[in-house]
């Protein structure tokens, strides 16, 4: 390393600090995924920075070119989103549908993020880095060692534990020990650690009890102004897919390794002879091919597959059902937090949660009275709940209204953005 580099960096910082205005805070957001990518993490960050866009806060997002977009693999290298500046680095998509390929792409983006921070740290009061990819915060940690920048970690999934739970790596592998030590250093050096649920906070504290006061829980959100309850007969999406006259059970979003699709499949099997009940799966992911094969093998006619829908279609696709499903594999309980719950609440439909009984999702469904929680593998209870709702539309409507009220009271983007603003403001200097 050039021995004069730290001196040069500090001189640049001194010149910039002397020039920058004091009436606004400056936030750098770093995430690999951002629209037009349809990855949920990117969509959430876009909604967050739009809501945070304010004269008191200057925001720049550093992200990658789209790798999971609807119709394009290119977006402008520089773009203005309201008052938010977007800078996209060139794309690297090596075997992007495979775990190893995603890891390589994530490493390359992390290197670019490190270079971005080093080259621009003096412009910002604090950086917000997502765990997409999971080792991205390492870029800020190394940059802080070199130039003293401040950063906040937004943890979507807790690694290496997710990789262990999904049998990607063994729990006694040397990588696990190294990864945990890196987590300790990265999170200890950060200004704050944001996680998405109380379960995730408990998991972080389990390994790093000294970080208890540094971990904040901020949930994801839904937008009740974008997604409004709608009668199915007035919904073009429901009419287009012949869902108006059937009790429709919807799973919408990532069909990934962390989601329990087996319980949903077996529930559809139990209800295969009931012609008024239709299952719809909108999305894609690691488990979609197996699910399609199982449905085809069992010749289930009550299961419809549709691709990811553009954000502009969500107000219609999410309200084209009578019940929404949110599922979490038992093995990843406490390690991830499904964001699909919150838009489903906004749609004003009942929700069935498939998860371990101890999961925070089950507490939410009890508190909000918007549906039912069932254990992983308990397809019979889920099937009976579907039968009950299909025969009692008044109960379904009551639960749907309760869910939307629960969202409006606790998890709107406006309320959640204020929580982010408090943390960002507290750590800006």
N, C-alpha and C positions, 0 to 999 in steps of 0.2 A: 504494500500500500504506500502511496505517496505520503512522505512524512509531513509535508506541508498542507495536506488536505484538511485536517481539523481546523487549522488556522484560517484557511481560505473559506471554509464553511462558516465559521464564526464571523468573519469580516462581512460576508454576504448577508448574514442574518442581521448584523448591526446596521448595515446600510438600509435594509428593508424595514426594520423596526422603526428607524428614524423617519421613514417615508410614510408608513401605512397609517390610515385613519384610526382613531381611537374609539369611534362611535359604533363600530360594528365588529362582530366576532367572525372568525374565518374557520370554516370546517371543511376538511378534506375527507370525502367518503370513498372508500376503496372496496370494490366488490367485483368478482369476475363476471357476474351475470347481471344484466340490466336490459330492459326492453330495447329492441324488439324481441329479445329472448322471452320465452314464456315460462321460464323457470320461476317458481313461486318466490324464491329469495330476491330475484331481480325485480319482480313486480312490486313486492313489498317495499323495497328500497326506493323505487320510483315514487310510490305513493307517499312515503315518508318525507322525501326531500321536497316534493311538491307542497306538502303541508307545512314544512319548516321554512319554506321560502319566505323571507321577511327582510325588510331593510336592515334589521339589526343583525342579520346573519348572512354572510356570504358563503355559498356552498359550491364546491366543485366535486364532481364524481369522476373517478378514474376507473374504467371498466374495460372489458374486452369486446371484441366484435361478436355478434350473435352466433351461437352454435346450436341453439334449440329454438329457432324462430319459425314462424308459420310459413313464410314464403320468401325469405331472403337470408343470405349469409353475410350481408354487408350493411353497414349503417355509417352515417357520417363520422369521420374521425373526430370532428369537433361539432358540438351542437349546443344550442341554448334552449333550455326547457324552463320557460318563464324567466326567472332570474338565476336559475341554476345552470352552471356550465358543465357540460358532459365532454370528457375526453376519452376516446376509445383507442386502445392500443391494437396493433394488428392481431389477427386471429391465429391460434395454433390449435388445430383439431386433429390429433393423432388418435385413431381408434376411439372416437369420443363416446361410443356406446359401450365401451368395455371399461372395467374398473381400472386396469393398468393405464389405459389411454387417458382416462379422466385424471388420474394421478399425475401423469406426465404433463398434461396440459395445465393442471393446477400449479405444478412446480414452476413451469415457464412463466405463468402469469405472476406468480409470487416474486420471481426475480425481477420482472418488469416493474412490479409495484414497489419493490425496494429501491430501484433506480429512480422511480418517480418521486418517492418520499425524499430521498437524499437530494435530488435536484430542486425540490420545491418546498422543503419543510419550513423554511423561514417565512413563507407566505401565510402559514396557517397557525392558528392557536392550538388546534387539536385535530387528530385524525380519528375517524370511525372506520374500523375494519371488520368486515363480516367473516364468519368462518366458512365462507364459500369461495375458494376451496378451504378445507379445514386447517391447513398450515399457513394460510395467508397472514395471520397476525405476526408470524415470525419475521416478516419484512419490516414491520414497525419496531419490533424489539431490537433487531440488529441496527436499524436506523437510529434508535434512541441511544444505543451504546456509542454510536459514532458521533451523533450531532445533538442528542438531548431532546428530541421531539416528544410531544405528548400524544398518547393514543388511548382509545377506548375500544374494547373488544366486544363485538356483538356475536354471541355464540348461538348458532342455530342447532347444531348437533354436537354432542360431546364425544370427541375422539381422543384416544384410540378405542374407547369403549364400544362405539357403534361397530367398528370394524371387527372387534372381538365377538360381539353379540351375533354378527352376521356370518361368522366363521371365515372372514377374509384373512385374518391373522390369528395365531394362537396367543393366548393370554400370557404365556411364558416366553414369547419371542422377544429377542433383544430390542426390536423396534419399539415394543410397548414401553419398556423401561426408559428408552431415550425420549420417546414422545411425552411420557408423563413428566420427565424432568424439564423438557422444553416448555410444557404447559405451565409448570410451576414458575419458571423464570419469566415467561411471556406475561402471564396473568399478574404475577407479583409486580412486574415493572409497569403494568398498565395503570391508567388513572381509574378505570372502572371496568367491571365485567357485567355485561347485560346478558341475561338468559331469559328464556321465554315461558318458564313455568316454575312453580315452587319445587316440583320434583327435580328439575334440572339443577336448581340451586342446591338442594340437598346432596345431589350427586357430586357437584363441584366441591362442596364443603367436606364431603366424606374423604376425599383425597387430599384436600388442601384446607384444613380447618383454619389456618391462619388468614385465609382470604374472606372470612365470613362477612366482615364489614365492607368489603369491596364489591360484593355481588349484589346486583339489583335485578329484580324480576319485572320485566315489562312484556306483557302479552302481545300477540299479534292482534289484528283488528279486522273489522268488516266495515264497509261503507254503506250505511243505510240510505244515503242519498243517491247512490248509484244503483243499488239493488233494492227494488221495491216489491212487496208482495203483489202477486198478479193471479187472477183466475186463469185456470188452464185453457178454458175456451177462448180467452182473449189473447192467448200467448201463441205467436206464430211458430215458435220452436216446438211447442207441444203438438200443434196441429200438423206440422211438417213431418214429425216422426210418429204420428198416430198414438199419442200418449194421453189425449184428452179424456177418453172414456175408460182408461185403465188406472188402477191404483199403481202409481209409478214409484219405484224405489231407486234412488239415484246415488251412485258413487262418482264423484267428480274430482279429478286431480291426478296426482302422481300415483301410478300403480307400482310402487317401488318395494324394495326389500324390507322396508320398515313397516309396511302396511299389511294387515291381516286380510288377505283376499280369500283364503281358504274357507273361513267361516261364512263369508258372503256367498261363495259358490255353493256350499252345502245347504245354505238357507234357500237358495234358488232351486236346488234339487227338491227340497221338501215341499216347495210350493209350485212345482212344475205342472201339476194338474189343475191349478186354479187359474182359469183363463183370464180373470179380471186383474191379475197382478203381473206387473212388468218390471224387470230389472234393467237398468241402464247404466253402463260404465262409460264415462267420458274421460279420456286421457290416455296416457301411455306410461311405460316404465319397465323395469326389469322383470316384473311378474306378468306382464300383459300377454306374452306369447303362451305361457303355461295355462293361464286362465282361459284364453281362447281355445286352446287344445282340449281342455277339460270340458268346456261347454259343448264343443263340437262332438267330442267322444260320447257324452251323455245325451246328445241330441236335444239339448234344452232350447225350447222355442221362446222362452220367457226372458232371454238375456240378449240385450242389444248393445253393441259396441259402437262408440262414436269417437272421433279424434278430438284432441284438444280444441277448444273453442277460443276464438279471439276475445279479448277482454270486452269488446263492445257487445258480444253475444251473451256474456255471463248473466246480465239481468233477466234474460229469457231462459237460458239453459238451466239455471239454478232454481227457477220458479216453475219449471215444466214437470215437477215431481210432486209427490204427496208425502214423501219421507226421504231425508238425506242420511247417508251413512258416513261415519268417520271411524277409521279403524287404526289400531296400533298393535304391532306384534308384541307378544309378551316379552321377548328377549330384549327389546329396546325401550322398555318402560323406564322413564326417568332420563333418557338420553336424547330424545327428540320431542318436538311439540308440533303436531299437525296444524298448519295454518288454515286448512280448508274448513275448519269448524266455524270460523267467524263470518265469512260470506254466506255460509249456509244458514246461520242465525238470522242474518239480514233478510234472507229470502222469505222468512215467516213460515217455515215448514218445520214439522217435528224432526228431531234428530235422534238416531240410534248410535250409541257409542259402543264400539267393540274394543275392549282393552282389559288389562288386569283390574281387579276391583280396587286396588290401592292407587290407581292412576288419578292424577288431578282432573282428568276429563270426566271421570265418574262423579267427582265432587261438584263439578260445574253443572252437570246435568241434573243433579239433585238440588243444587241451589237455585237453578233457573227454572226447574220444572218444565223443561222443553222437550222431554223425550224419555228414553230408557237407556240404561247401561247394561251390557251383557258381557260375560267373561269370554275370553278367547275360546273358540271351539263350541260355544253354546248356541248352535244354530237353531235348536228347537225353541228356545226362549225368544230369539229374534223372529223366527217364523210366526210364533204365536202373537207377538207384538204387532207384526205386520197385518195379520188377520184381524186383530182387534181394531186397529186404526182403519182398515179398509171397510169395516162394518160400523164404524162410529166416527163419521166425518166431523161431528161437533167436537169430539175429544181431540181430533187431529188439528182442527182450527184453533182450539184453545191452547194446545201445546205450541203451535207455530207462533201465535201472538206472544206467548210468554217468552219464547226464545228471542224474538225481535226486541222486546222490551228489555230483556237481560243484556243484549248487545248494546242497545242505546244507552243504558245506564252505566255500562262498564268498559266497552271495547270499541268505541268509535275511533276513527283516525284522529279526530280533533283531540280527544282525551289522551290517547296514547302519545301523540306528537308532543303534547305538553310535558309528559314524563321524560321524553327524550330531550326536550329543550332544557329542562331543569338540570339534567346531567351534563349536557354539552356546555351550558352556561357556567356551571360550577367548576368545570375543568378548563375553561378558556382563560387565557391570561393576556 
